[in-house]
Amino acid sequence: MTASTSSAADAHDVIRVVGARENNLRDISVELPKRRLTAFTGVSGSGKSSLVFDTIAAESQRQINETYSAFVQGFMPNLARPDVDVLGGLTTAIIVDQERLGADPRSTVGTATDALAMLRILFSRLGKPHIGPARAFSFNVASVSGAGAVTIEKDGRTVKERRSFSIVGGMCPRCEGRGSVTDFDLTALYDDSKSLRDGALTIPGYSMDGWYGRIFLGCGFFDPDKPIAKFTKREREALLHKEPTKIKVDGINVTYEGLIPRISKSFLAKDREAMQPHIRAFVDRAVTFAACPDCDGTRLNDAARSSKIDGVSIADAAAMQISDLAEWMHGVQDSSVQPLLQGLRDTLDSFVRIGLGYLSLDRPSGSLSGGEAQRTKMIRHLGSSLTDVTYVFDEPSIGLHPHDIERMNDLLLQLRDKGNTVLVVEHKPEMIAIADHVVDLGPGAGVDGGDIVFEGTVEQLRSADTRTGRHLHDKVALKETLRAADGVLEVRGASLHNLQDVDVDIPLGVLCVVTGVAGSGKSSLIHGSVAGRDGVVTVDQSAIRGSRRSNPATYTGLLDPIRKAFAKANGVKPGLFSANSEGACPNCNGAGVVYTDLAMMAGVATTCDVCEGRRFQPEVLDHHFGGKDISEVLGMQVSEAEEFFGAGEGRLPAAHKILRRLVDVGLGYVTVGQPLTTLSGGERQRLKLAAQMNEKADTYVLDEPTVGLHLADVEQLLGLLDQLIEAGRSVIVIEHHQAVMAHADWIIDLGPGAGHDGGTVVFEGTPADLVAARTTLTGKHLAAYLG
């Protein structure tokens, strides 16, 4: 074959999508160049994630899973085929999304990236004294030993033999490898001047009228009519600490257990964010978490901490800032473990290159922000020599200061230049600017989006008449008039994580923006010293926990007044108007679809043919309020519902108030009954904001509220923050977006760098002073943004 003849294989230089209809996509078709960086832009909810994640990446992963045997597929997630006519030219997709790393208390940065696994092997080979294999350094493995007689079959005879075993683990026995121990404030559990029968217990759900009451009153371990203050030592021990014991109450077999072990199992086993608000408030009040005194919070037992390399134990190494650990690793030389040393050095150097050198390997992975979690996942792929892979990124600029975005851009271009296709969903102009190709979706969000409104280069986008094109070269101006503070919130001696004994006064009654490079200590300062105070409501980036049955109406409490109004208008019970309760269609149990599990094949969801997807029994839909049935109300867009409940025969002030807030945060296009699982990251955070605005708070703390927001939506968010301040509230925002900084009344800038190079206040004052001084990284980037 001559060099001039082109091969058929060369025709596959594009990823072809024809007729994509996933979520709100309107039968769209697009060709994406391979081995190039393509940015997907558009307002929040326009369909970017539906095209990139739910169509292209999902189908790539599904087809890869199908190459495994049926046995292996049985252990993998079942992925349904996306709603699309043709997908051609797909390559292996690697998804790097913003999902938080597991919030399991045992998961750390080191365990999530395998760096700690390599470090354990290193210490088991080179550590002096030698204490055992790698598991002897693991805080997830307990040391156990035992002996006894075992019965075995030998030559057709049953023989008894004595056997013994021992496992050497590294787990601290006191805290069980968690690094912290819990202490209970007993005054928050009961009022000791009362007896149990008089309601001494102040724990949520522990009333004397229910099952717990019958068990406590009938157990016989103490006198239920005696004030707790007069209990003997033995009675108090039984009330608080008794191990599970089988007893009979009223002729029924039940298990009695002391208050503290019972609370530990029922409340403390849950992730804090997953708790209901009243239980979270109780836990915050009653339980204190302190570093374990036996292991000093290192999670490891004495033996694991005694083995050292060059005077450094594995606990010391895990606690070092990664940039320092990388330096130390380069000094460790031993030819017998060379491949291991090289692998560990490469991983640690990747942390530093990606701008996460300020973390330590023992940092709990649940405490990382969305942006940090996403970059931690990137580390696995940076040193990879795979080419012709499609890397899919979901807003890699999240949590990044403008200074850090330049480094992230270099990394994305490196991945592209190795011959990979890079697809990026992004809102920041600095990241869109490096794209070879741009696909802009819109024109609006939700049902008003789902179309491709522009395709081409960044230069062509700048002159295109789309919302992204018009806002791409936005330059904001500083505010003319600044609000004056009406008080201050004092922070003294803050030293959480990398903070260096910080004293700062946070002004109240104004918009105060806290800035600084990633890892400078912003979150440590605000979440550690401000968030827990009375009257402070925090809206952070943690994911909303909700099943496919949860929707904006259930999450915000909007469904309650609506159900009561329907019940009152029709003289029936409110429970009929809940798809999770009495009114649910019996065929699909109120889900609207019937799920069929096909073992290792993708499960199928078909619209329920009894209720036709409406989720309710037919007789429930005969009841109307304001001329609409309940399924029609749940099918409305928020903006429609806001009008419907605002005036006329559907007027319902309690519902209108909540809907008004949803419109204010820019969710007017979302359907009232849309499952939470279909909302984008930015939409979920704004839903949280709308739900929290209901609370009686004096101060709002917002952690990067511009996440997932298009440039056009940021203006609306700033308007909402102004409304809160005009209503007499204080707003503190942790933010990297220059438009928010420019709109601030007061800025507190932390730095100068990240990790132990940060943790101090490098500037506090007005945005104008910050720009004029230009002494900090934030000042320089804000000045450039103002043009």
Buried (B, 14 or more C-beta within 10 A) or exposed (E): EEEEEEEEEEEEEBBBBBEBBBBBBEEBEBBBEBBBBBBBBBBBBBBBBBBBBBBBBBBBBBBBBBEEEEEEBEEBEBBEEBBBEEBEBBBBBBBBBBBBBBBEBBBBBBBBBBBBBBBBBBBBBBBEEEBBBBBBBBBBBBBEEEEEEEEEEEEEEEEEEEEEEEBBBBBBBEBBBBBBBBEBEBEBBBBBEBBBBEBBBBBEEBEBEEEBBBBBBBBEBBBBEBBBEEBEEEBBBBBBEBEEEEBEBEEEEBEBBBBBBBBBEEBBEEEBBEBEEEBBEBBEEBBEBEEBEBBBBBBBBEBBBEBBBEEBBBBBBBBBBBBBBBBBBEEBEEEEBEEBBEBBBEBBBBBBBBBBBBBBBBBBBBBBBBBBBBBBBBBBBBEEEEEEBBBBBBBBBBBBBBBBBBBBBEBBBEBBEBEBBBBBBBBBBBBBBBBBBBBBBBBBBBEBBBBBBBBEEBEEBBEBEBBBBBBBEBEBEBBEEBBEBEEBBEBEEBEBBBBEEBEBBBBBBBBBBBBBBBBBBBBBBBBBBBBEEEEBBBBBBBBBEBEBBBBBBBBBEBBBBBBBBBBEEBEBEBEBBBBBEBBBBEEBBBBBBBEEEEEBEBEEBEEBEEBEBBBBBEEBBEBBBBEBBBBBBBBBBBBBBBBBBBEEEBEBEBBBBBBBBBBBBBBBBBBBBBBBEBBBBBBBBBBBBBBBBEEEBBBBBBBBBBBBBBBBBBBBBBEBBBEBBEEEBBBBBBBBBBBBBBBBBBBBBBBBBBBBBBBBBBBBEBBBEBBEEBEBBBBBBBBEBBE
